[in-house]
């Protein structure tokens, strides 16, 4: 993976479980990077695993965001 992808994973891990605006911002950013084909399957697999193994998504609105990202990742890998 590239350094950029490691930074994306770091941002995702920071935001996962938070209950602030950062969740939607992070999810939307990653979704755009997926659409622009900037993330490898390896990177997406790490994010997918993180989301699936999360014990807490935050509030319901945050859970909806993470599951939206998970669904999109599973569509592309």
C-alpha positions as a printed NumPy array, in Angstrom:
array([[  0.   ,   0.   ,   0.   ],
       [  1.047,   3.58 ,  -0.537],
       [  1.748,   6.088,   2.215],
       [ -1.424,   7.867,   1.114],
       [ -3.472,   4.713,   1.687],
       [ -1.953,   4.324,   5.145],
       [ -3.044,   7.888,   5.933],
       [ -6.58 ,   7.074,   4.716],
       [ -6.673,   4.01 ,   6.985],
       [ -5.401,   6.104,   9.869],
       [ -8.182,   8.644,   9.32 ],
       [-10.771,   5.872,   9.145],
       [ -9.498,   4.319,  12.366],
       [ -9.511,   7.686,  14.1  ],
       [-13.114,   8.363,  13.052],
       [-14.477,   4.856,  13.691],
       [-16.485,   4.99 ,  16.906],
       [-16.451,   8.778,  17.158],
       [-19.657,  10.709,  17.52 ],
       [-18.836,  13.936,  15.705],
       [-18.93 ,  15.481,  12.263],
       [-15.662,  13.669,  11.469],
       [-17.492,  10.405,  10.748],
       [-19.505,  11.718,   7.812],
       [-16.592,  13.782,   6.534],
       [-14.258,  10.759,   6.602],
       [-16.778,   8.386,   5.041],
       [-17.593,  10.839,   2.256],
       [-13.917,  11.42 ,   1.558],
       [-13.21 ,   7.691,   1.311],
       [-16.271,   7.18 ,  -0.881],
       [-14.982,   9.839,  -3.266],
       [-11.545,   8.237,  -3.335],
       [-13.208,   4.928,  -4.217],
       [-15.1  ,   6.581,  -7.074],
       [-11.861,   8.168,  -8.307],
       [-10.2  ,   4.723,  -8.14 ],
       [ -7.436,   5.97 ,  -5.826],
       [ -7.511,   3.138,  -3.284],
       [ -6.223,  -0.376,  -3.841],
       [ -8.188,  -3.489,  -2.991],
       [ -5.686,  -4.107,  -0.185],
       [ -6.485,  -0.749,   1.369],
       [-10.208,  -1.272,   0.988],
       [ -9.932,  -4.723,   2.533],
       [ -8.287,  -3.25 ,   5.646],
       [-11.062,  -0.65 ,   5.956],
       [-13.705,  -3.327,   5.352],
       [-12.257,  -5.49 ,   8.106],
       [-12.051,  -2.55 ,  10.52 ],
       [-15.704,  -1.68 ,   9.964],
       [-16.91 ,  -5.277,  10.242],
       [-14.956,  -5.851,  13.468],
       [-15.903,  -2.552,  15.128],
       [-17.573,  -2.976,  18.495],
       [-19.053,   0.53 ,  18.452],
       [-20.027,   2.683,  15.487],
       [-21.017,   5.679,  17.577],
       [-24.548,   7.011,  17.289],
       [-27.153,   5.616,  14.891],
       [-26.382,   8.286,  12.291],
       [-22.716,   7.249,  12.442],
       [-23.601,   3.573,  12.087],
       [-25.556,   4.419,   8.932],
       [-22.485,   6.154,   7.496],
       [-20.131,   3.25 ,   8.25 ],
       [-22.53 ,   0.7  ,   6.817],
       [-22.907,   2.819,   3.667],
       [-19.134,   2.768,   3.249],
       [-18.965,  -0.948,   3.979],
       [-21.613,  -1.668,   1.334],
       [-19.742,   0.357,  -1.29 ],
       [-16.429,  -1.321,  -0.483],
       [-18.017,  -4.739,  -0.789],
       [-19.417,  -3.738,  -4.187],
       [-15.998,  -2.823,  -5.561],
       [-13.685,  -5.488,  -4.166]])
